[in-house]
Amino acid sequence: MIDTLKNTRNLPDSALQELLESTDAALAQRLKDTAREVCLKVKGPEVLIRGLIEWSNVCRNDCLYCGIRRSREGVVRYTLTPEQILQCCDRAWNDGVPTFVLQGGENPAAAKSLIPTVREIRERYPSAAITLSLGELPFELYAALKEAGANRYLLRHETANPEHYASLHPAGMHLESRLACIRELKRLGYETGMGMMVGSPGQTTRNLVEDLRLMQEVSPHMIGIGPFIPQEGTPFENYPAGSAETTLRLLAIMRLMFPEANIPATTALATLLPGGKQIGILAGANVIMNVYTPITERKKYDLYKGKTDV
Ligand code: 5AD
């Protein structure tokens, strides 16, 4: 099996399932070691650091898993001002972090008001990467933000299975529209990221293989995955968290399938697994996100229970 690992793309579904489910600890370790080796060869030894700016926790959506879903009570809602955003970018830049990731709830009207801020960031830092993660927006807004200077966009597909997608989201949200956005972002020339939660309620190993196949088809530049972690006051509060080990194996498989992709070891992984960011790097990830959100607002960006970095 291990000889074929470097050829992960060509593994049949059954072999991918086996890698995800196997109780053979030595096999799992070889998978991660091989991924790390490929990462070092293809991406080099540098771990890339991104500056995460949690811009707003106001969201029009009501995703069943999410701590900033519209109907969750007790969330103190905030949106950073343009001045605050620029201060976050200045801090990141001065720390030697030239990639700003503006992430927030889905809120098209507010996202539109970000256009001048994006333009200002681009003028101040012509060489910086400006990454947006603002959910599903009208295509013309994606285009306007791109024109203002944004060059990357993260939009997780969450699950590649339409029925599973429907069970994680309220009526009115469809996998199809999510994928249409992802394809449009690519078409507009954004470096585009997708990804899924691992171990979300109802997810099977088969679904994870579907996620890998979907990503093979779309070929994203970036892939963000993390374990599902239940959040109090959401419909999924009593479901168990996803598995850190499965997340690590997926990171490894993704590195082998998409050697060039930028793949973060996420905060969700580190929340479940102490040292998770470092352990994720050793399993094939090459990116870490440092939080630059102002301290006063961090706790309010409460996606899941126990989030580290607050
Ligand atoms: N557990 C883990 N990840 C979550 N996200 C949202 N809620 C949770 C949760 N309860 C992830 C989603 C989303 C990203 C911003 O955070 O995948 O795309």
Boltz pocket constraint, residues with backbone or C-beta under 6 A from the ligand:
constraints:
  - pocket:
      binder: B
      contacts: [[A, 65], [A, 66], [A, 67], [A, 156], [A, 158], [A, 196], [A, 197], [A, 226], [A, 227], [A, 228], [A, 229], [A, 230], [A, 231], [A, 268], [A, 303], [A, 304], [A, 305]]
      max_distance: 6.0
